[in-house]
Amino acid sequence: MTGFAVSGEELRDPSTFVVTGGASFRVNLEALDTAIGALASAASVIAGLPVCLEAARAAVWRGACAGSASAAVFDDEAAALIGQAARAALDTRATARGVAAAASGYRAAEAQIAGAAGGHQLIMRGLVWGLVPPGLWRVPGEAPVRGGAQSLRLLLGGASAVPPLVPWVVAGGPRDRISVVRSEVAAGSEDASTFAYAGRSLQQAQGAATLDDGTSVPPSSVLVERIPKPDGSVAVIVTVPGTQTWSPDDPGGGIFDGEGNLDAMAGRDSHARQLIERALGDQQLRAGDVVVFNAHSQGSLHVFGLLEDEDFRRRHPVVAVTVLGGVPTAFRVPDDVAVLSVANRDDVVPGLSGLPPVPRPNVVDVRTPSYPDVGSGGLLDAVVTAHGLDRYASDARALDASTDPSVRGYASLLGVAVGTGIIGTASAGAGAGPRRERFVYTGTDTTTPATPGAPSSSAALRPSPSLPRQPK
């Protein structure tokens, strides 16, 4: 497999990535649909010609002398044209049906390509679909895993008035209020419209890479970046990490734990969703401002769950979501939100919904090939390797060099949203414009197995304009 170097790093060749959906899918379907409409209109016009020609033929015959040679010639030509028009109408309708069949075939072919993930992802989809009984856990119209997650969450308690069967596993529920602290950190200094920047931001939010000033983001945090644009509006980038502990309910109060996974997959409220909403409420968005998300793994579950909430989208104008190793197929993605989802063919996580990706004009699915070393350390090592954030971040950097029209279309939209090329931080001197800012919002679950007596509340979440702050 050939690759190319960026800053000394050998990246994989993006032409080996399989891309479905997105701008290319939309343009192709629009072209086919336009052709179908034009052919149908032409067939209708042509179908009306025989009636007009027949009327002209009768009028000429009645008004001409019986022995007129010209009238006889016209009558013959009109009769021939009537037959040709009838055949042309039939042919045009047949061509329209052929183009419609081609459009249907194109959709089916794209769906087949998108669904043929192969590897462990395909196996996981089969397992989820087969293990979730249709009459017990599956919710009509939902991904198979969501019903299972909802049932399991009920067993653990906190999600309903029903006493939990195993109350010592998870304390409290997803509506329990969390504490949130905001800290200002070093602003980003690179072009935020690149996939490389999205990947690096996710590494920073996960604690796998340091910020620009060498400091690290604490666990249980999301990164929020405010980027002022020349027109006076602001782009807000929210970066949501993946799972940070596999504890069912982190005794340290971390929110990206097993409880977070269950709540998010069940499509319910979650502590991470609270954190995101409070962080966005703190931004005091105005008309013209936009929100962009970066998400990895569990983070994608919380983001896509929020996007199913119309009230959330009315308050927070989300325009784009870049996902690495996520599960978008478990949720209903709104048509007005652009999504680019990168999934490795051997990563089991994107298959957790039990459903394959379905090509859509606003969703770009990028499937990256197996890593050369997958499987060398056994099945568990293969699963961990394929889902690793560092690998995904590397593929995100490679994706910046992709020439695929759907990838470029999403990149163009992202550039408009956050301001392509807007880099660095304006000085705070006199006359300087608004500066680029970055904040860390850290959430703590105040009800955990380690603190069973901690107070909890199921009150509705209200964004706080004055969160506790820590100095930069």
C-alpha positions as CSV (number, residue, x, y, z in Angstrom):
1,M,0.0,0.0,0.0
2,T,1.5,3.3,-1.1
3,G,1.4,6.4,1.1
4,F,2.8,9.9,1.4
5,A,4.7,11.8,4.1
6,V,3.4,14.8,6.1
7,S,5.9,16.3,8.5
8,G,8.0,13.1,8.4
9,E,5.0,10.8,9.0
10,E,4.2,8.2,6.5
11,L,0.4,8.3,5.9
12,R,-1.8,5.9,4.1
13,D,-3.0,6.6,0.6
14,P,-6.5,8.2,0.8
15,S,-7.3,6.7,-2.6
16,T,-7.6,3.3,-0.9
17,F,-10.4,4.6,1.3
18,V,-13.9,3.6,0.2
19,V,-16.2,6.6,0.2
20,T,-20.0,6.5,-0.2
21,G,-22.8,9.1,0.2
22,G,-22.2,12.8,0.4
23,A,-21.9,15.4,-2.4
24,S,-21.1,12.9,-5.1
25,F,-24.1,10.8,-4.2
26,R,-26.3,13.9,-4.2
27,V,-25.1,15.2,-7.5
28,N,-25.5,11.9,-9.3
29,L,-29.0,11.4,-7.9
30,E,-30.0,14.9,-8.8
31,A,-28.7,14.4,-12.4
32,L,-30.6,11.2,-12.8
33,D,-33.8,12.7,-11.2
34,T,-33.5,15.7,-13.5
35,A,-33.2,13.5,-16.5
36,I,-36.2,11.5,-15.4
37,G,-38.3,14.7,-15.0
38,A,-37.2,16.1,-18.4
39,L,-38.0,12.8,-20.2
40,A,-41.4,12.6,-18.5
41,S,-42.2,16.2,-19.6
42,A,-41.0,15.5,-23.1
43,A,-43.1,12.3,-23.3
44,S,-46.2,14.3,-22.2
45,V,-45.5,17.0,-24.9
46,I,-44.9,14.3,-27.6
47,A,-48.0,12.4,-26.6
48,G,-50.1,15.5,-27.3
49,L,-48.8,15.9,-30.9
50,P,-50.9,13.2,-32.5
51,V,-54.1,15.0,-31.4
52,C,-52.9,18.3,-32.8
53,L,-51.7,16.7,-36.1
54,E,-55.0,14.8,-36.4
55,A,-57.0,18.1,-36.0
56,A,-54.8,19.8,-38.6
57,R,-55.2,16.9,-41.0
58,A,-59.0,16.9,-40.7
59,A,-59.2,20.7,-41.2
60,V,-57.0,20.6,-44.3
61,W,-59.0,17.7,-45.8
62,R,-62.3,19.5,-45.2
63,G,-61.1,22.8,-46.6
64,A,-59.2,21.5,-49.7
65,C,-60.6,20.5,-53.0
66,A,-61.3,16.8,-53.2
67,G,-58.9,16.4,-56.0
68,S,-56.1,18.6,-54.6
69,A,-52.7,16.9,-54.9
70,S,-51.3,19.0,-52.1
71,A,-54.0,18.0,-49.7
72,A,-53.3,14.3,-50.4
73,V,-49.6,14.8,-49.8
74,F,-50.3,16.6,-46.5
75,D,-52.7,13.9,-45.4
76,D,-50.1,11.2,-46.0
77,E,-47.3,13.2,-44.2
78,A,-49.6,14.0,-41.3
79,A,-50.5,10.3,-40.9
80,A,-46.9,9.4,-40.9
81,L,-46.0,12.1,-38.3
82,I,-48.9,10.9,-36.1
83,G,-47.4,7.4,-36.0
84,Q,-43.9,8.7,-35.4
85,A,-45.1,10.9,-32.5
86,A,-46.9,8.0,-30.9
87,R,-43.8,5.8,-31.2
88,A,-41.6,8.7,-29.9
89,A,-43.8,9.1,-26.8
90,L,-43.6,5.4,-26.1
91,D,-39.8,5.4,-26.6
92,T,-39.4,8.5,-24.3
93,R,-41.5,7.0,-21.6
94,A,-39.4,3.8,-21.9
95,T,-36.2,5.8,-21.6
96,A,-37.6,7.6,-18.5
97,R,-38.3,4.2,-16.9
98,G,-34.8,3.0,-17.8
99,V,-33.2,6.1,-16.2
100,A,-35.4,5.5,-13.1
101,A,-34.2,1.9,-13.0
102,A,-30.6,3.2,-13.3
103,A,-31.2,5.6,-10.4
104,S,-32.6,2.7,-8.3
105,G,-29.7,0.5,-9.3
106,Y,-27.2,3.3,-8.4
107,R,-28.8,3.6,-4.9
108,A,-28.6,-0.1,-4.4
109,A,-25.0,-0.3,-5.6
110,E,-24.0,2.5,-3.3
111,A,-25.8,0.8,-0.4
112,Q,-24.1,-2.5,-1.1
113,I,-20.7,-0.8,-1.2
114,A,-21.4,1.0,2.1
115,G,-22.7,-2.1,3.7
116,A,-19.9,-4.4,2.7
117,A,-17.7,-3.2,5.6
118,G,-16.2,-6.7,6.0
119,G,-13.9,-7.7,8.8
120,H,-15.0,-7.6,12.4
121,Q,-17.4,-4.8,11.7
122,L,-19.6,-7.0,9.6
123,I,-19.4,-9.8,12.2
124,M,-20.5,-7.4,14.9
125,R,-23.5,-6.2,12.9
126,G,-24.6,-9.8,12.4
127,L,-24.1,-10.5,16.1
128,V,-26.1,-7.5,17.3
129,W,-28.9,-8.2,14.8
130,G,-29.1,-11.9,15.7
131,L,-28.7,-11.6,19.5
132,V,-31.4,-9.0,20.1
133,P,-34.8,-10.8,20.1
134,P,-37.3,-9.0,17.8
135,G,-40.2,-9.3,20.3
136,L,-38.3,-8.5,23.4
137,W,-35.7,-5.7,23.0
138,R,-36.0,-4.4,19.5
139,V,-37.8,-1.0,19.2
140,P,-39.7,-0.6,15.9
141,G,-37.9,1.9,13.7
142,E,-34.8,1.9,15.9
143,A,-31.4,0.2,15.6
144,P,-31.5,-3.2,17.3
145,V,-28.9,-2.3,19.9
146,R,-31.0,0.7,21.2
147,G,-33.7,-1.5,22.6
148,G,-31.2,-3.8,24.3
149,A,-29.4,-0.8,25.8
150,Q,-32.6,0.6,27.1
151,S,-33.6,-2.6,28.7
152,L,-30.2,-3.1,30.3
153,R,-30.2,0.5,31.6
154,L,-33.5,-0.2,33.3
155,L,-32.1,-3.3,35.0
156,L,-29.3,-1.1,36.4
157,G,-31.7,1.5,37.7
158,G,-31.8,5.3,37.7
159,A,-33.7,5.5,34.3
160,S,-37.2,4.9,35.7
161,A,-39.2,4.4,38.9
162,V,-38.8,0.7,38.7
163,P,-36.4,-0.6,41.4
164,P,-33.1,-1.8,39.8
165,L,-32.2,-5.5,39.9
166,V,-28.5,-4.7,40.5
167,P,-28.5,-1.3,42.2
168,W,-24.8,-1.5,43.3
169,V,-23.5,-1.4,39.7
170,V,-24.7,2.1,38.6
171,A,-25.8,4.8,41.1
172,G,-28.3,7.4,40.2
173,G,-29.5,8.1,36.6
174,P,-28.8,10.1,33.5
175,R,-30.9,13.1,34.7
176,D,-28.9,13.6,37.9
177,R,-27.2,16.9,37.8
178,I,-23.5,17.0,37.3
179,S,-21.0,19.6,38.5
180,V,-19.2,21.5,35.7
181,V,-16.0,23.6,35.8
182,R,-14.8,25.7,33.0
183,S,-11.1,26.4,32.4
184,E,-9.6,28.6,29.7
185,V,-6.7,26.9,27.9
186,A,-4.3,27.8,25.1
187,A,-6.2,28.5,21.8
188,G,-5.5,26.4,18.8
189,S,-3.1,27.9,16.3
190,E,-3.8,25.8,13.1
191,D,-6.4,25.7,10.4
192,A,-9.5,24.3,12.2
193,S,-11.2,23.3,8.9
194,T,-8.9,20.3,8.3
195,F,-9.5,16.7,9.2
196,A,-6.0,16.7,10.8
197,Y,-7.1,19.3,13.2
198,A,-10.2,17.4,14.1
199,G,-8.2,14.3,14.8
200,R,-5.6,16.2,16.9
201,S,-8.4,17.9,18.9
202,L,-9.9,14.5,19.7
203,Q,-6.5,13.2,20.8
204,Q,-6.2,16.3,23.1
205,A,-9.7,15.9,24.5
206,Q,-8.9,12.2,25.2
207,G,-5.7,13.1,27.0
208,A,-3.6,11.3,24.4
209,A,-1.9,14.5,23.2
210,T,-1.1,17.8,24.9
211,L,-2.5,21.2,24.0
212,D,-0.5,23.9,22.3
213,D,1.0,25.1,25.6
214,G,2.0,21.6,26.6
215,T,-0.8,21.2,29.2
216,S,-3.2,18.2,29.2
217,V,-7.0,18.1,29.2
218,P,-8.3,16.4,32.4
219,P,-10.5,13.4,32.1
220,S,-14.3,13.8,31.8
221,S,-13.9,16.9,29.7
222,V,-15.0,18.4,26.4
223,L,-13.0,21.0,24.4
224,V,-14.9,24.1,23.2
225,E,-13.2,26.4,20.7
226,R,-14.5,29.8,19.7
227,I,-13.3,31.1,16.3
228,P,-14.3,34.6,15.3
229,K,-14.9,35.0,11.5
230,P,-14.5,38.1,9.4
231,D,-18.3,38.7,9.1
232,G,-18.6,39.0,12.9
233,S,-20.1,35.6,13.5
234,V,-18.5,32.9,15.6
235,A,-17.9,29.3,14.9
236,V,-18.0,27.1,18.0
237,I,-16.2,23.7,17.7
238,V,-17.1,21.1,20.4
239,T,-14.8,18.1,20.6
240,V,-16.2,15.1,22.5
241,P,-13.9,12.2,23.4
242,G,-14.7,8.5,23.6
243,T,-14.8,6.1,26.5
244,Q,-12.2,6.9,29.2
245,T,-12.9,4.1,31.7
246,W,-14.6,0.8,31.3
247,S,-15.9,1.0,34.9
248,P,-19.7,0.6,34.8
249,D,-20.0,3.7,36.9
250,D,-16.7,5.5,37.4
251,P,-16.3,5.9,41.2
252,G,-14.2,9.0,40.5
253,G,-17.2,10.8,38.9
254,G,-16.0,10.5,35.3
255,I,-18.8,10.7,32.8
256,F,-17.3,8.9,29.8
257,D,-17.7,5.5,31.5
258,G,-19.9,2.4,31.0
259,E,-22.9,4.2,32.3
260,G,-22.3,6.9,29.7
261,N,-22.1,4.3,26.9
262,L,-25.4,2.7,28.0
263,D,-27.3,5.9,28.4
264,A,-26.0,7.2,25.1
265,M,-26.7,4.0,23.1
266,A,-30.2,3.9,24.6
267,G,-30.9,7.3,23.2
268,R,-31.6,8.8,26.6
269,D,-30.3,11.7,28.5
270,S,-26.7,11.3,29.7
271,H,-24.3,13.2,31.8
272,A,-22.1,13.9,28.7
273,R,-25.2,15.4,27.0
274,Q,-25.6,17.6,30.0
275,L,-22.0,18.7,29.8
276,I,-22.3,19.5,26.1
277,E,-25.5,21.4,26.6
278,R,-24.1,23.5,29.5
279,A,-20.9,24.2,27.6
280,L,-22.9,25.4,24.5
281,G,-25.3,27.4,26.7
282,D,-22.3,29.2,28.1
283,Q,-21.4,30.4,24.6
284,Q,-24.4,32.7,24.3
285,L,-24.8,32.0,20.6
286,R,-26.2,34.7,18.4
287,A,-27.9,34.7,14.9
288,G,-25.3,33.7,12.3
289,D,-23.1,31.7,14.7
290,V,-22.7,28.0,14.0
291,V,-21.7,24.8,15.9
292,V,-19.4,22.1,14.6
293,F,-18.7,18.8,16.5
294,N,-15.8,16.4,16.5
295,A,-16.5,13.1,18.1
296,H,-14.8,9.7,18.7
297,S,-16.5,6.5,19.7
298,Q,-18.8,7.1,22.8
299,G,-18.6,10.8,22.0
300,S,-20.5,10.2,18.8
301,L,-23.3,8.5,20.7
302,H,-23.9,11.6,22.8
303,V,-23.7,14.0,19.8
304,F,-26.0,12.0,17.6
305,G,-28.4,11.6,20.4
306,L,-28.6,15.3,20.9
307,L,-29.1,15.8,17.2
308,E,-32.3,13.8,17.4
309,D,-33.6,16.5,19.8
310,E,-35.3,19.2,17.7
311,D,-35.3,21.7,20.5
312,F,-31.5,21.3,21.0
313,R,-31.0,22.0,17.3
314,R,-33.2,25.0,17.4
315,R,-31.1,26.5,20.2
316,H,-27.7,25.3,18.8
317,P,-27.3,25.6,15.0
318,V,-25.2,22.5,14.3
319,V,-24.0,22.4,10.7
320,A,-21.3,19.7,10.7
321,V,-20.1,16.6,12.6
322,T,-16.8,14.9,12.0
323,V,-16.8,11.4,13.5
324,L,-13.9,8.9,14.0
325,G,-14.8,5.4,14.9
326,G,-18.4,6.3,15.8
327,V,-21.9,4.8,15.5
328,P,-24.0,7.2,13.3
329,T,-26.2,4.3,12.1
330,A,-27.8,3.9,15.5
331,F,-29.4,7.4,15.2
332,R,-31.6,9.4,12.9
333,V,-29.3,12.0,11.4
334,P,-31.1,15.2,10.5
335,D,-31.0,16.1,6.8
336,D,-29.7,19.6,7.4
337,V,-26.6,18.5,9.3
338,A,-23.5,17.4,7.3
339,V,-21.7,14.4,8.7
340,L,-18.4,12.8,7.8
341,S,-17.8,9.4,9.4
342,V,-14.5,7.5,9.3
343,A,-14.7,3.8,10.2
344,N,-12.0,1.2,9.9
345,R,-13.2,-2.0,8.3
346,D,-12.1,-4.1,11.3
347,D,-13.4,-1.8,14.0
348,V,-16.3,-3.4,15.8
349,V,-17.7,-0.2,17.2
350,P,-19.3,1.2,14.0
351,G,-21.1,-2.2,13.7
352,L,-22.7,-2.0,17.2
353,S,-26.0,-0.6,15.9
354,G,-26.6,-3.8,14.0
355,L,-27.3,-1.7,10.9
356,P,-25.1,-1.0,7.8
357,P,-24.6,2.6,6.7
358,V,-27.2,3.8,4.2
359,P,-25.8,6.3,1.6
360,R,-27.3,9.8,2.1
361,P,-26.6,13.1,0.5
362,N,-25.6,14.7,3.8
363,V,-23.6,11.8,5.3
364,V,-20.2,10.9,3.9
365,D,-19.1,7.4,5.0
366,V,-15.4,6.8,4.7
367,R,-14.2,3.2,5.3
368,T,-10.5,2.8,5.7
369,P,-8.7,-0.5,5.0
370,S,-7.3,-2.9,7.5
371,Y,-4.0,-1.9,9.2
372,P,-1.1,-4.2,8.1
373,D,-0.5,-5.3,11.7
374,V,-4.1,-6.2,12.6
375,G,-4.4,-9.7,13.8
376,S,-0.7,-10.2,14.7
377,G,-1.5,-10.0,18.4
378,G,-4.8,-12.0,18.4
379,L,-8.4,-11.0,18.2
380,L,-8.5,-8.7,21.2
381,D,-5.4,-6.8,19.9
382,A,-7.0,-6.5,16.5
383,V,-10.1,-5.0,18.0
384,V,-8.2,-2.5,20.0
385,T,-5.9,-1.6,17.1
386,A,-8.7,-1.0,14.7
387,H,-10.5,1.3,17.1
388,G,-7.4,3.2,18.3
389,L,-7.8,7.0,18.3
390,D,-4.2,7.5,17.2
391,R,-4.8,5.3,14.1
392,Y,-7.9,7.2,13.3
393,A,-6.2,10.6,13.8
394,S,-3.5,9.4,11.3
395,D,-6.1,8.5,8.7
396,A,-7.8,11.8,9.3
397,R,-4.6,13.5,8.4
398,A,-4.4,11.4,5.2
399,L,-8.0,12.3,4.4
400,D,-6.9,16.0,3.9
401,A,-5.2,14.9,0.7
402,S,-8.3,13.0,-0.7
403,T,-9.6,14.1,-4.1
404,D,-12.9,12.3,-3.7
405,P,-15.7,14.7,-4.5
406,S,-17.8,13.8,-1.5
407,V,-14.9,14.3,0.9
408,R,-14.0,17.6,-0.8
409,G,-17.6,18.7,-0.6
410,Y,-17.7,18.1,3.1
411,A,-14.3,19.8,3.5
412,S,-15.6,22.8,1.6
413,L,-18.7,23.0,3.8
414,L,-16.5,22.7,7.0
415,G,-14.3,25.5,5.6
416,V,-17.2,27.8,5.2
417,A,-18.5,26.9,8.7
418,V,-15.3,27.6,10.7
419,G,-13.5,29.9,8.3
420,T,-10.9,28.2,6.1
421,G,-7.4,29.5,6.8
422,I,-8.3,31.4,9.9
423,I,-5.4,30.4,12.1
424,G,-3.5,31.9,15.1
425,T,-4.8,34.1,17.9
426,A,-5.2,37.8,17.6
427,S,-3.3,39.8,20.1
428,A,-5.2,41.5,22.9
429,G,-3.7,44.9,22.1
430,A,-5.7,48.1,21.3
431,G,-7.5,47.8,18.0
432,A,-7.2,44.0,17.8
433,G,-10.2,42.0,16.7
434,P,-11.9,39.2,18.7
435,R,-9.4,36.6,19.6
436,R,-9.6,32.9,19.1
437,E,-10.4,31.2,22.4
438,R,-10.5,27.6,23.8
439,F,-12.0,26.2,26.9
440,V,-12.1,22.9,28.7
441,Y,-15.4,22.0,30.4
442,T,-15.0,19.3,32.9
443,G,-18.0,17.4,34.3
444,T,-18.3,15.3,37.4
445,D,-21.0,12.8,38.2
446,T,-21.9,13.6,41.8
447,T,-23.8,10.3,42.3
448,T,-21.5,7.3,42.0
449,P,-21.2,3.9,43.8
450,A,-18.4,5.5,45.9
451,T,-20.8,8.2,47.0
452,P,-24.2,6.5,47.3
453,G,-25.6,9.2,49.6
454,A,-24.8,12.1,47.3
455,P,-27.8,14.3,46.4
456,S,-29.3,13.9,43.0
457,S,-31.9,15.8,41.0
458,S,-34.1,15.0,38.0
459,A,-34.8,18.7,37.3
460,A,-34.6,19.8,33.7
461,L,-31.2,21.0,32.6
462,R,-30.8,24.7,32.4
463,P,-27.6,26.1,30.7
464,S,-25.6,28.1,33.2
465,P,-24.2,31.5,32.0
466,S,-21.8,31.6,35.0
467,L,-20.1,28.3,35.4
468,P,-17.2,28.1,37.9
469,R,-14.0,29.0,36.2
470,Q,-10.4,28.1,36.7
471,P,-7.7,30.6,35.5
472,K,-5.8,29.9,32.4
